[in-house]
Amino acid sequence: METVTSAPQQKAAFVASVYRHFELFHIPFLTGLQEQGYEVHVYASPDYARERLEARGLICHDVRFERSPFQPKNIKALRELVRSFREEQFELVHVHTPVASILGRIAARLTGVPSVLYTAHGFHFFQGAPTANWLLFAPVEWLMARQTNVLLTINREDYARAQTFPVRGDVLYVPGVGLDTSQFQPDRETAAGIRSKLRAELGAAEDELLILCVAELNANKNQGQLFRAMQQLQQQGIAARCLLVGTGEAEEAYMQQVEAMGLGQAVTFLGYRLDIPDLMQAADAATLLSRREGLPRSVMEAMAAGLPIVATDVRGNRDLVHNGENGYLVAPDDAGATADAFSKLYRDPALRLAMGQRSRELAAQYDIAIIRSEMMRVYAEAAAQGRMG
């Protein structure tokens, strides 16, 4: 009698700088592969998210990546990846974040992983980037493309640029990591109750334009441009207030700047918040004035909530904001144009409503159900091609 032996379980690995990256952005895809029978491993520097990932049945491997690619400690990280990859024999490996993606791809090639995927969450070289970024990062991405079977990009500018790289397989455009749009779309009665309650807590009059900015407080997110725009609105007698959600290295300096500019009543620092969907119901508009973006999740969330957007005309933002349709695009550092955009929204409630509705329509394409389905297709095709060699 013949003994029937079952095929070994398929294995997949994800690699990123820290575990929280997986928790924030990749749970639907990790669990999707688990549902398809994969044993899923994750490699990252240890942090608070590790325990929660293990609770989902993910196998965690601590690898301490250094942020600078030139740190000698990354050699140790590479050795650990090679040793583990060789032992586990993965069918596919999906890498993320700059240093982890480089080391992960090198390890995958050294150990014969048949299918290697890389998501570029926003190249560091882009239209308007410093020359140093092009000299340092572009050659590295070009070289590493030769170790990549599938290169996934999340915005149109990066997709066009990646077409010129010598990728072993496909260059794909998948817009972001998906968003549960239903979290930002309560029924009308619930939304009205949330709005009334929060605006009362914030001391906002019904005719005051509340502008929400959800972003880390740092130079790249460029809140200084927002402060200058708010100062102009204040000088014009426009009742507007900006709510800043987030923390960051520039927080103390920004607080001092706001005070020095006399904007204490026009800018409110809310810090870290867990009720962002509710804050979006209370707001009248959202803004993000970054100098560099990949595909900003906070803008997608605001769109799903039905808010008009004022954003800088940079990569990522311009994928989401259709100028004059669901908001306005302004040049980085153009505080005057930023103030003008807010002024239009303040003076025309019907325009706010129409742009907000268009935002909601445009946000539908980024729903997690659509993105998850697309990524499962990508994984299936990558695995099949890997088996064929």
C-alpha positions as CSV (number, residue, x, y, z in Angstrom):
1,M,0.0,0.0,0.0
2,E,1.4,3.4,-1.1
3,T,2.0,6.0,1.6
4,V,0.5,9.3,0.7
5,T,2.6,12.2,1.9
6,S,1.2,15.7,2.0
7,A,3.0,18.6,0.3
8,P,5.0,20.8,2.7
9,Q,3.2,23.9,3.7
10,Q,3.9,27.0,1.6
11,K,5.8,29.7,3.4
12,A,5.9,33.5,2.8
13,A,8.0,36.2,4.5
14,F,7.6,39.9,5.0
15,V,10.5,42.1,5.9
16,A,10.4,45.7,7.2
17,S,12.2,48.0,9.5
18,V,9.9,47.6,12.5
19,Y,6.9,45.4,13.4
20,R,4.5,48.3,13.7
21,H,4.9,48.8,10.0
22,F,3.1,45.5,9.5
23,E,0.4,46.2,12.0
24,L,-0.3,49.6,10.5
25,F,-0.3,48.7,6.9
26,H,-0.2,45.0,6.0
27,I,-2.5,43.0,8.3
28,P,-5.1,42.3,5.5
29,F,-2.4,40.9,3.2
30,L,-0.7,38.9,5.9
31,T,-4.0,37.3,7.0
32,G,-5.0,36.9,3.4
33,L,-2.0,34.7,2.8
34,Q,-2.7,32.8,6.0
35,E,-6.2,32.1,4.7
36,Q,-4.7,30.7,1.5
37,G,-2.7,28.2,3.6
38,Y,0.6,30.0,3.9
39,E,2.7,29.9,7.0
40,V,3.6,33.6,7.2
41,H,6.8,34.9,8.8
42,V,7.7,38.6,9.5
43,Y,11.1,40.0,10.1
44,A,11.7,43.4,11.8
45,S,13.3,45.2,14.6
46,P,11.4,44.5,17.9
47,D,8.8,46.9,19.1
48,Y,5.4,47.0,20.8
49,A,3.5,45.4,17.9
50,R,5.4,42.1,18.0
51,E,3.1,40.5,20.6
52,R,-0.1,41.4,18.7
53,L,1.3,40.0,15.4
54,E,2.2,36.7,17.2
55,A,-1.4,36.6,18.5
56,R,-2.5,36.5,14.9
57,G,-0.5,33.4,14.2
58,L,2.4,35.2,12.5
59,I,5.9,33.9,13.2
60,C,8.1,36.8,14.3
61,H,11.9,37.0,13.8
62,D,13.7,39.9,15.5
63,V,16.3,41.4,13.1
64,R,17.7,44.8,14.2
65,F,17.9,46.9,11.2
66,E,19.8,50.2,11.4
67,R,18.2,53.2,9.6
68,S,21.4,54.2,7.8
69,P,22.5,51.6,5.2
70,F,26.1,52.3,6.1
71,Q,25.9,51.0,9.7
72,P,28.1,47.9,10.2
73,K,25.3,46.4,12.3
74,N,23.4,45.8,9.1
75,I,25.9,43.2,8.1
76,K,24.8,41.2,11.1
77,A,21.2,41.7,10.1
78,L,21.9,40.4,6.6
79,R,23.6,37.3,8.1
80,E,20.6,36.6,10.3
81,L,18.3,36.9,7.3
82,V,20.4,34.6,5.1
83,R,20.5,32.0,7.9
84,S,16.8,32.1,8.5
85,F,15.8,32.2,4.8
86,R,18.0,29.2,4.1
87,E,16.4,27.3,6.9
88,E,12.7,28.2,6.1
89,Q,12.8,27.9,2.3
90,F,10.3,30.6,1.5
91,E,8.2,30.5,-1.7
92,L,7.9,34.3,-1.8
93,V,9.4,37.2,0.2
94,H,7.8,40.7,0.2
95,V,10.1,43.5,1.4
96,H,9.3,47.0,2.6
97,T,11.1,50.2,3.9
98,P,14.5,51.3,2.6
99,V,17.2,49.4,4.5
100,A,15.1,46.3,5.2
101,S,14.1,46.0,1.6
102,I,17.7,46.1,0.4
103,L,18.9,43.5,2.9
104,G,15.8,41.4,2.4
105,R,16.3,41.2,-1.4
106,I,20.0,40.4,-1.0
107,A,19.2,37.6,1.4
108,A,16.5,36.3,-0.8
109,R,18.8,36.1,-3.8
110,L,21.6,34.5,-1.9
111,T,19.2,31.8,-0.6
112,G,17.4,31.1,-3.9
113,V,13.9,32.5,-3.0
114,P,12.0,32.0,-6.2
115,S,9.8,35.1,-6.0
116,V,10.8,38.5,-4.4
117,L,8.4,41.4,-4.2
118,Y,9.2,44.9,-3.2
119,T,6.8,47.8,-2.4
120,A,8.3,51.2,-2.9
121,H,6.3,53.4,-0.4
122,G,7.7,56.5,-2.1
123,F,11.1,56.8,-3.7
124,H,13.5,59.3,-2.0
125,F,14.3,60.7,-5.5
126,F,11.4,62.5,-7.1
127,Q,10.5,65.6,-9.0
128,G,12.0,68.5,-7.0
129,A,14.1,66.3,-4.7
130,P,17.6,67.4,-3.8
131,T,20.4,66.4,-6.1
132,A,22.0,64.4,-3.3
133,N,18.9,62.2,-3.2
134,W,19.2,61.3,-6.9
135,L,22.9,60.6,-6.6
136,L,22.5,58.4,-3.5
137,F,19.2,56.6,-3.8
138,A,18.5,56.3,-7.6
139,P,21.5,54.1,-8.3
140,V,20.7,51.8,-5.4
141,E,17.1,51.3,-6.5
142,W,18.3,50.7,-10.1
143,L,20.8,48.0,-8.9
144,M,18.4,46.4,-6.5
145,A,15.7,46.1,-9.2
146,R,17.8,43.3,-10.7
147,Q,17.0,41.4,-7.5
148,T,13.3,42.0,-7.7
149,N,10.6,39.9,-9.4
150,V,7.8,42.3,-8.8
151,L,8.2,46.0,-8.0
152,L,5.0,47.5,-6.6
153,T,4.5,51.3,-6.7
154,I,1.8,53.3,-4.9
155,N,1.7,56.5,-7.0
156,R,1.8,57.4,-10.7
157,E,5.1,59.3,-10.6
158,D,7.0,56.4,-9.0
159,Y,5.2,53.9,-11.4
160,A,6.4,55.8,-14.4
161,R,10.0,56.1,-13.1
162,A,10.1,52.4,-12.1
163,Q,9.4,51.4,-15.7
164,T,13.0,52.4,-16.5
165,F,14.5,50.0,-13.9
166,P,15.9,46.6,-14.9
167,V,13.3,44.6,-12.9
168,R,13.5,40.9,-13.3
169,G,9.7,40.7,-13.7
170,D,6.8,43.1,-13.5
171,V,6.4,46.7,-12.4
172,L,2.9,47.2,-11.0
173,Y,0.8,50.1,-9.8
174,V,-1.3,49.3,-6.7
175,P,-2.6,52.6,-5.1
176,G,-1.6,52.2,-1.4
177,V,-2.3,49.6,1.2
178,G,-6.1,50.0,1.3
179,L,-8.5,51.8,3.6
180,D,-11.6,50.6,5.4
181,T,-13.8,53.4,4.0
182,S,-16.8,52.4,6.1
183,Q,-14.9,53.6,9.3
184,F,-15.2,57.1,8.0
185,Q,-18.8,57.0,6.7
186,P,-21.3,56.8,9.6
187,D,-24.9,57.2,8.8
188,R,-26.2,60.8,8.6
189,E,-27.8,60.9,12.1
190,T,-24.7,59.4,13.8
191,A,-22.4,61.8,11.9
192,A,-24.5,64.8,12.9
193,G,-24.3,63.8,16.6
194,I,-20.5,63.3,16.4
195,R,-20.1,66.6,14.7
196,S,-22.2,68.5,17.2
197,K,-20.6,66.9,20.3
198,L,-17.0,67.4,19.1
199,R,-17.4,70.9,17.9
200,A,-18.9,71.8,21.3
201,E,-16.0,70.2,23.0
202,L,-13.6,72.2,20.8
203,G,-15.5,75.4,21.3
204,A,-16.1,75.8,17.6
205,A,-18.9,78.0,16.4
206,E,-21.1,76.5,13.6
207,D,-19.8,79.1,11.1
208,E,-16.2,78.6,12.0
209,L,-14.2,76.7,9.3
210,L,-12.4,73.8,11.1
211,I,-9.4,72.6,9.1
212,L,-8.0,69.2,10.1
213,C,-4.3,68.3,9.6
214,V,-3.3,64.8,10.5
215,A,0.4,64.4,10.2
216,E,3.7,64.1,12.1
217,L,5.0,67.4,13.2
218,N,8.2,67.8,11.2
219,A,9.9,69.7,8.4
220,N,8.7,67.5,5.6
221,K,5.1,67.8,6.6
222,N,5.7,71.5,6.4
223,Q,3.1,72.8,8.9
224,G,4.9,76.2,8.8
225,Q,3.1,76.9,5.5
226,L,-0.2,76.2,7.2
227,F,0.6,78.6,10.0
228,R,1.4,81.4,7.5
229,A,-1.9,80.7,5.7
230,M,-3.8,80.8,8.9
231,Q,-2.2,84.1,9.8
232,Q,-3.4,85.5,6.5
233,L,-6.9,84.2,7.1
234,Q,-6.9,85.8,10.6
235,Q,-5.8,89.1,9.1
236,Q,-8.7,88.9,6.6
237,G,-11.2,88.4,9.5
238,I,-12.1,84.8,8.4
239,A,-13.3,82.6,11.2
240,A,-11.1,79.6,10.6
241,R,-9.2,77.3,12.9
242,C,-6.7,74.5,12.2
243,L,-6.6,71.3,14.3
244,L,-3.2,69.6,14.3
245,V,-3.3,65.9,15.1
246,G,0.0,64.3,15.7
247,T,3.3,64.7,17.4
248,G,6.9,64.9,16.2
249,E,10.3,66.4,16.5
250,A,9.1,69.9,15.6
251,E,6.2,70.0,18.1
252,E,7.9,72.4,20.6
253,A,9.3,74.7,18.0
254,Y,5.9,74.8,16.2
255,M,4.1,75.7,19.5
256,Q,6.6,78.6,20.0
257,Q,6.1,79.7,16.4
258,V,2.3,79.7,16.7
259,E,2.5,81.8,19.9
260,A,5.0,84.2,18.3
261,M,2.7,84.7,15.3
262,G,-0.3,85.4,17.5
263,L,-2.2,82.3,16.3
264,G,-3.2,80.9,19.7
265,Q,-6.9,81.0,18.8
266,A,-6.4,79.9,15.2
267,V,-4.2,76.8,15.7
268,T,-5.0,74.0,18.2
269,F,-2.5,71.2,18.9
270,L,-4.4,68.0,19.7
271,G,-1.5,65.6,20.0
272,Y,-1.9,61.9,19.4
273,R,-5.6,61.0,19.0
274,L,-7.4,57.7,18.5
275,D,-10.7,59.3,17.4
276,I,-9.6,60.6,13.9
277,P,-12.7,59.3,12.1
278,D,-14.8,61.4,14.6
279,L,-12.6,64.4,14.2
280,M,-13.1,64.2,10.4
281,Q,-16.9,64.4,11.0
282,A,-16.4,67.6,13.0
283,A,-14.1,69.2,10.4
284,D,-15.1,71.2,7.3
285,A,-11.9,70.6,5.3
286,A,-8.6,68.7,5.6
287,T,-5.1,69.7,4.6
288,L,-1.6,68.2,4.0
289,L,1.1,70.5,2.9
290,S,4.0,68.1,2.7
291,R,7.1,68.5,0.6
292,R,7.3,64.8,-0.1
293,E,4.7,62.0,0.0
294,G,4.2,58.4,-1.2
295,L,0.4,58.1,-1.1
296,P,-0.8,59.8,2.1
297,R,-3.3,57.8,4.1
298,S,-4.6,60.8,6.0
299,V,-5.7,62.4,2.8
300,M,-7.5,59.1,1.7
301,E,-9.2,59.0,5.1
302,A,-10.4,62.6,4.8
303,M,-11.7,61.9,1.3
304,A,-13.6,58.8,2.6
305,A,-15.1,61.1,5.3
306,G,-16.3,63.5,2.6
307,L,-14.0,66.4,3.2
308,P,-12.6,68.8,0.6
309,I,-8.8,68.8,0.6
310,V,-6.1,71.5,0.3
311,A,-2.8,69.9,-0.4
312,T,0.6,70.7,-1.9
313,D,1.1,69.8,-5.6
314,V,3.6,67.0,-5.0
315,R,3.8,63.3,-5.8
316,G,1.2,61.3,-4.0
317,N,-1.0,64.3,-3.1
318,R,-1.7,64.9,-6.8
319,D,-2.8,61.3,-7.2
320,L,-5.6,61.9,-4.7
321,V,-6.6,65.6,-5.1
322,H,-8.0,66.5,-8.4
323,N,-7.6,70.3,-8.5
324,G,-10.9,72.1,-8.5
325,E,-12.9,68.8,-8.2
326,N,-12.4,67.5,-4.6
327,G,-10.1,70.3,-3.4
328,Y,-7.2,72.4,-4.4
329,L,-3.5,71.8,-5.1
330,V,-1.1,74.6,-4.1
331,A,2.7,74.9,-4.5
332,P,4.9,74.1,-1.6
333,D,5.6,77.3,0.5
334,D,2.8,79.3,-1.3
335,A,1.0,80.4,1.8
336,G,-1.0,82.9,-0.2
337,A,-2.5,80.3,-2.5
338,T,-3.2,78.1,0.6
339,A,-5.1,80.9,2.3
340,D,-7.0,81.6,-0.9
341,A,-8.1,78.0,-1.1
342,F,-9.4,78.0,2.5
343,S,-11.1,81.3,1.9
344,K,-13.0,79.9,-1.1
345,L,-14.2,76.9,1.1
346,Y,-15.1,79.2,3.9
347,R,-17.2,81.5,1.8
348,D,-19.0,78.8,-0.2
349,P,-20.6,76.0,1.9
350,A,-22.2,74.5,-1.3
351,L,-18.7,74.2,-2.8
352,R,-17.5,72.4,0.3
353,L,-20.4,70.0,0.1
354,A,-19.8,69.3,-3.6
355,M,-16.1,68.8,-3.3
356,G,-16.6,66.6,-0.2
357,Q,-19.0,64.4,-2.2
358,R,-16.4,64.1,-5.0
359,S,-13.8,63.2,-2.4
360,R,-16.0,60.4,-1.2
361,E,-16.5,59.1,-4.7
362,L,-12.8,59.2,-5.5
363,A,-11.9,57.4,-2.2
364,A,-14.0,54.3,-3.2
365,Q,-11.2,53.0,-5.4
366,Y,-8.8,52.8,-2.4
367,D,-11.2,50.6,-0.3
368,I,-9.4,47.7,1.4
369,A,-11.6,45.1,-0.2
370,I,-10.4,46.2,-3.7
371,I,-6.7,46.5,-2.7
372,R,-6.7,43.3,-0.8
373,S,-8.2,41.4,-3.8
374,E,-5.6,42.9,-6.1
375,M,-2.7,42.0,-3.8
376,M,-3.9,38.4,-3.4
377,R,-3.9,38.2,-7.2
378,V,-0.4,39.6,-7.3
379,Y,0.9,37.1,-4.7
380,A,-0.8,34.2,-6.6
381,E,0.8,35.1,-9.9
382,A,4.2,35.8,-8.3
383,A,4.2,32.4,-6.6
384,A,3.1,30.7,-9.8
385,Q,5.9,32.3,-11.8
386,G,8.4,31.5,-9.1
387,R,7.5,27.8,-9.4
388,M,8.0,27.9,-13.1
389,G,11.4,29.4,-12.5
